[in-house]
């Protein structure tokens, strides 16, 4: 059997990333008080997730409501204390399911979605931790609020939709150095009195930690490359 046919060791991947997070925090000039690792389990099945749960990790991220709905209720019945974060785009018509299923939503980016979340939070009697997604590179194909519009949108969420926004999230352009984008996000968060920064993925989370990331979203470095359908 060739080496690449062995299943990826997600428990070892978790341990390696936690070690790298701790090392990055030690050398950062002013890291956040704490940096939470969101293990991004999108496209990965129970076989990859359970070893990470068995190792004691409880914070996971998913990109899609429907995929999370299919995977996580059964796992939550078996493991206490799971904290589930929605890190992908959210359609307004999925707001009810998202509020019911997720403990945090990182992709709040428009008034229509804010209004839908307000209604569903009131209905459910609970509010997930909310991050506004900022399109720091102002890329036309990417979701998120433009940097210049963040102040007004945060005010809308807080005052009109009565949503307690806690932080900001960004995904830097793939073809640019991430550091300026992380610095910009931290600056905007400070200007708006927001303490949480969701930034940094498998390739750049150590840089994000230097700029004060409170949440890093790491998938492939823990779980291996996502499963691809057979031809």
Buried (B, 14 or more C-beta within 10 A) or exposed (E): EEEEEEEBBBBEBBBEBBEBBEEBBEEBEEBBEEBBBBBBBBBBEBEBBBBBBEBEBEBBBBBBBEBBBEBBEEBEEEBEEBBBBBBBBBEBEBBBBBBBBBBBBBBBBBEEBBBBBBBBBEEEEEBBBBBBBBBBBEBEEBBBBEBEBBEEBBEBBBEEBEBEBBBBBBBBBEEEEBBEBBBBBBEBBEEBEBEBBBBBBBEBBBBBBBBBBBBBBBBBBBBBEEEEEEE
